[in-house]
Amino acid sequence: MVAFDPWDPAFVADPYPAYAELRAQGRVRYFEATDQWLVPHHADVSALLRDRRLGRTYLHRYAHEEFGRTAPPPEHEPFHTLNDHGMLDLEPPDHTRIRRLVSKAFTPRTVERLRPYVERLAGELVEGLRERGGGDLLTDVAEPLPVAVIAEMLGVPEGDRHLLRPWSAAICGMYELNPSEETAERAVRASVEFSDYLRGLIAARRAEPGEDLISGLIAAHDEDDRLTEQEMISTAVLLLNAGHEATVNATVNGWYALFRHPGQLAALRADHALVPSAVEELMRYDTPLQLFERWVLEDIEIDGTTVPKGAEVALLFGSANHDPAVFTDPERLDLTRADNPHISFSAGIHYCIGAPLARIELAASMTALLTKTPTLTLAEDPARKPNFVIRGLEGLPVELR
């Protein structure tokens, strides 16, 4: 059995056997290589995501020194300024204020209004793939759909949208475990360029407001709700990154799983009514975000083990989604799975604000592919990205038979 080793290609290719071993060893385990406490069970991950004794940051309560941590290197400052002012890495009251504003753009009614646009765009992208007789599902469908949708919401002009994915990929490199200095340099460069771009876009929207989310954030008049320019930039970057990273990877991971389970794919092709449950099961089966980190703000106890204040816990989403205490036969892909409380969208106050939109995008691209390319098949085995935390493929070559 492969041991838990985030830098081992064999583990990255299939971490789920190692997760089973971790769960068998207990509810929490210290991992010296990253100075983190690994939490592999669904019940604990779910509970700790909601536990206010843990936080995405500690700076609302402690200075670095008080918390026993070292401040990031000064040369990394542009990344941390950008990252630390987004609501994903804030705690109340700042988190509450920003989320309240942004959530207005993600109400069920607002998201539902996007459905025709999402379905039309998905259909056009898949039609292009069909006309070419195949291609790369990643670059031809999985990437352009969510990038276009979130960019449309924010008001990023069509001619600039090609800039977003490379910036996002560079920034997200910092969410891996123990990122290299080269990764940090790329993230800092992308943070500066992305921030400068958005500063210009915000200035343009101040001068000439539109119907987009950035214009809406600028127009918030309530002093209690008003965002600083940095908060606006960080929020836009977070929405652009989170708004497509997970959806892109869920799409390609999901289709790769379907190609490896021809019986399940045949059932889905025979009955498109399975699409909603298929979306949920594929997100559970090969989770796009494998790990989510939290700082321990006060001592906590897990199964008799004290995890001290100042420690960091690594909540293993991929393991929780394969926990047999919650999922019957968890290693089996079952598109009809009815009881599916996966935590791929997180939980608690940091539950993914874009989850309803992501579900619409995943269902739209899946339906378009099932309808327009019913003979789609894997052209060759894809290469997996070397990343562990954000799980995806370098590409997914497909062809029509």
CORWOWO-V756751 format. One record per helix or strand of 3 or more residues. SS is the DSSP state (H for helix, E for strand). FROM is the first residue (numbers start at 0). TO is the last residue. If there is no record, write none. Layout:
ss=(SS SS)
from=(FROM FROM)
to=(TO TO)
//
This chain:
ss=(H H E E H H H H H E H H H H H H H H E E E E H H H E E)
from=(8 15 28 35 41 73 86 93 107 133 136 157 161 180 212 228 261 271 290 299 304 311 316 347 354 375 396)
to=(12 24 30 38 48 83 88 105 130 135 153 159 174 206 217 258 269 284 295 301 306 315 319 349 371 377 399)
//
